[in-house]
Amino acid sequence: MGYIQEARENHVKKKVEEALRSKMKHKALQECKDLASKYAECSYGRTISVVWQCRQQAKELNECLHQFTNDDVLEEMKRAYMLQQDGKAPAKV
């Protein structure tokens, strides 16, 4: 694949990218909902102490969320979107 075509596939409009990011975040929260619940349960009724009392739950939640909200995932979603727009394949965005 040539440089120009690759650049075109990776380029999407700002609004589309925002929508893809939103969809990516929503999926991540769905995938990590058990860990999010554990963190919320730990932090319930705490203020400042949540920082050290819930450190492990926060770390686990962040690691899970990062699996689904990184640049590679976003680039794959952009690529799928562009392919859908070109009519080459159905998108799984």
C-alpha positions as CSV (number, residue, x, y, z in Angstrom):
1,M,0.0,0.0,0.0
2,G,1.4,3.4,-1.0
3,Y,2.1,6.2,1.5
4,I,-0.7,8.4,0.1
5,Q,-3.4,5.7,0.2
6,E,-2.3,4.8,3.8
7,A,-2.4,8.4,4.8
8,R,-5.9,8.8,3.3
9,E,-7.2,5.7,5.1
10,N,-5.9,7.0,8.4
11,H,-7.4,10.5,7.9
12,V,-10.9,11.0,9.0
13,K,-12.8,14.1,9.8
14,K,-12.7,15.5,13.3
15,K,-16.4,14.8,14.1
16,V,-16.0,11.2,12.9
17,E,-12.9,10.7,15.0
18,E,-14.8,12.1,18.0
19,A,-17.6,9.7,17.4
20,L,-15.2,6.8,17.0
21,R,-13.4,7.8,20.3
22,S,-16.8,7.9,22.0
23,K,-17.7,4.5,20.7
24,M,-14.3,3.2,21.8
25,K,-14.7,4.6,25.3
26,H,-18.2,3.1,25.6
27,K,-17.0,-0.3,24.5
28,A,-14.1,-0.1,27.0
29,L,-16.5,0.7,29.9
30,Q,-18.7,-2.2,28.9
31,E,-15.8,-4.6,28.8
32,C,-14.4,-3.4,32.1
33,K,-17.7,-2.9,34.0
34,D,-16.9,-5.5,36.7
35,L,-13.6,-3.7,37.6
36,A,-15.4,-0.3,37.4
37,S,-18.0,-1.6,39.9
38,K,-15.2,-2.9,42.2
39,Y,-13.6,0.6,42.1
40,A,-16.9,2.4,42.7
41,E,-17.6,0.1,45.6
42,C,-14.2,0.7,47.2
43,S,-14.5,4.5,46.7
44,Y,-18.0,4.8,48.1
45,G,-18.0,7.0,51.1
46,R,-14.4,8.0,50.9
47,T,-12.8,11.3,50.0
48,I,-9.0,11.7,50.1
49,S,-8.4,8.2,51.4
50,V,-9.7,6.7,48.1
51,V,-6.2,7.4,46.7
52,W,-4.4,4.9,48.8
53,Q,-7.3,2.6,49.9
54,C,-8.4,1.9,46.3
55,R,-5.1,2.0,44.6
56,Q,-5.2,-1.6,43.5
57,Q,-8.7,-1.4,42.1
58,A,-7.8,1.8,40.2
59,K,-4.7,0.2,38.7
60,E,-6.7,-2.9,37.6
61,L,-9.4,-0.7,36.1
62,N,-6.9,1.5,34.2
63,E,-5.1,-1.5,32.8
64,C,-8.4,-3.0,31.6
65,L,-9.5,0.3,30.0
66,H,-6.2,0.8,28.3
67,Q,-6.6,-2.5,26.5
68,F,-9.6,-1.0,24.7
69,T,-8.7,2.7,24.5
70,N,-5.3,2.9,22.9
71,D,-4.0,4.4,19.6
72,D,-3.9,1.0,17.9
73,V,-7.6,0.4,18.6
74,L,-8.5,3.9,17.4
75,E,-6.5,3.4,14.2
76,E,-8.2,0.1,13.5
77,M,-11.6,1.7,14.0
78,K,-10.6,4.5,11.6
79,R,-9.4,2.0,9.0
80,A,-12.7,0.0,9.3
81,Y,-14.6,3.3,8.9
82,M,-12.7,4.3,5.8
83,L,-13.2,0.9,4.2
84,Q,-16.9,1.1,4.9
85,Q,-17.0,4.6,3.3
86,D,-15.2,3.3,0.2
87,G,-17.7,0.4,0.0
88,K,-15.0,-2.2,0.2
89,A,-16.2,-4.0,3.3
90,P,-18.9,-3.7,6.0
91,A,-17.5,-1.9,9.0
92,K,-17.4,-3.4,12.5
93,V,-17.0,0.0,14.2
